Amino acid sequence: MGGKKKILLVDDEPHVTLVLSRKLERAGFVVETARDGEEGFAVACNFQPDLVISDLQMPRADGLTLATTLASNESTSNIPVLMLSGRGFLLDTNLAASTRIARVLEKPFAASDIIENALEILEASSIDHPRGQAA
């Protein structure tokens, strides 16, 4: 994977975004943040991240709404999503296929878990959807 990969981190808890964004930046990623799914979609359209890491439960628009909106928009439809869940969210295969949710990581988690999952998803995504090519 050449160049720095871009990650959009979407979470309504400021301490989570602060800590995770710093850890991701130290791991070599370029990181933008958003506070909810609505803001996350707007940032994704402009930032064009290689991966979205989103909390499931947020005000205004939750992570599932964000993933669905990203998947339905031509400019963001190939962006994989790593969903963070605190309540045992089970992802069925139809939902995963229709939203590009690559994985669900349950809280509590370590920053190293997120980095490891992000690297694996990005590696798989670069094989499945090379930059500049349609799905």
C-alpha positions in Angstrom: 0.0 0.0 0.0 1.7 3.2 -1.2 1.2 6.6 0.4 -0.6 7.4 3.6 -4.1 6.0 3.9 -6.9 8.3 5.0 -9.3 7.4 7.8 -12.4 9.1 8.8 -13.2 8.5 12.5 -16.8 9.2 13.4 -17.8 9.1 17.1 -19.9 11.4 19.4 -17.6 11.0 22.3 -14.8 13.7 22.1 -12.3 11.7 24.2 -12.7 8.7 22.0 -12.0 10.6 18.8 -9.1 12.5 20.4 -7.3 9.3 21.7 -8.0 7.2 18.6 -7.1 9.9 16.1 -3.8 10.4 17.8 -3.1 6.7 17.9 -4.1 6.3 14.2 -1.9 9.3 13.2 1.1 7.8 15.1 0.4 4.6 13.1 0.9 6.6 9.9 -2.7 7.4 8.8 -4.1 10.8 7.8 -7.2 11.2 10.1 -10.3 13.4 9.9 -13.0 13.3 12.5 -16.8 13.8 12.7 -19.2 13.8 15.6 -22.2 11.9 14.1 -23.3 10.2 10.9 -24.6 13.4 9.2 -21.3 15.2 9.7 -19.4 12.1 8.9 -21.1 11.8 5.5 -20.3 15.4 4.7 -16.7 15.0 5.7 -16.5 11.7 3.7 -17.7 13.4 0.5 -14.9 16.0 0.8 -12.1 14.0 2.4 -12.7 10.7 0.4 -11.2 8.4 3.1 -9.8 5.0 2.4 -11.7 3.7 5.5 -14.4 5.0 7.8 -14.3 3.9 11.4 -17.7 4.7 13.0 -19.4 4.2 16.3 -22.8 2.5 15.9 -24.8 4.6 18.4 -24.7 8.3 17.9 -27.2 11.2 17.9 -28.8 12.6 14.7 -27.5 9.8 12.4 -26.1 6.6 13.8 -23.3 4.5 12.3 -25.7 2.2 10.4 -27.4 5.2 8.8 -23.9 6.5 7.9 -22.9 3.2 6.3 -26.1 3.0 4.3 -25.8 6.6 3.1 -22.1 6.1 2.1 -23.1 2.9 0.2 -25.9 4.7 -1.7 -23.7 7.6 -2.9 -21.6 7.0 -6.0 -18.6 8.9 -4.7 -18.4 7.1 -1.4 -19.9 3.7 -2.2 -16.5 1.8 -2.3 -15.4 3.0 1.1 -15.2 0.2 3.7 -16.5 0.7 7.2 -15.2 -0.6 10.5 -18.2 -0.4 12.9 -17.6 0.1 16.7 -20.4 -1.3 18.8 -20.9 -1.3 22.6 -24.0 -3.5 22.5 -23.2 -6.7 20.7 -24.4 -5.6 17.2 -24.5 -8.6 14.9 -23.9 -7.9 11.3 -25.8 -10.1 8.8 -24.3 -10.9 5.4 -26.9 -9.0 3.5 -26.4 -5.8 5.5 -22.6 -6.2 5.2 -22.9 -6.6 1.4 -25.2 -3.6 1.0 -23.3 -1.2 3.2 -19.6 -2.1 2.9 -19.4 -2.7 6.6 -16.3 -4.8 6.6 -16.2 -5.7 10.4 -17.8 -4.9 13.7 -15.5 -4.4 16.7 -17.2 -4.6 20.1 -16.3 -2.2 22.9 -14.2 -2.3 25.0 -11.2 -2.4 22.6 -7.6 -1.3 22.5 -6.4 1.2 20.0 -4.1 -1.5 18.7 -7.2 -3.6 17.9 -8.5 -0.8 15.7 -5.2 -0.2 14.0 -4.8 -4.0 13.3 -8.4 -4.2 11.9 -7.9 -1.0 9.9 -4.8 -2.4 8.3 -6.4 -5.7 7.4 -9.5 -4.0 6.0 -7.4 -1.6 3.9 -5.3 -4.4 2.6 -8.4 -6.4 1.6 -10.0 -3.3 0.1 -7.0 -2.5 -2.0 -7.2 -5.9 -3.6 -11.0 -5.9 -4.1 -11.3 -2.2 -5.2 -8.0 -0.6 -6.4 -8.2 3.2 -6.2 -9.8 4.7 -9.3 -11.6 1.6 -10.3 -15.3 0.9 -9.9 -16.6 -2.1 -8.0 
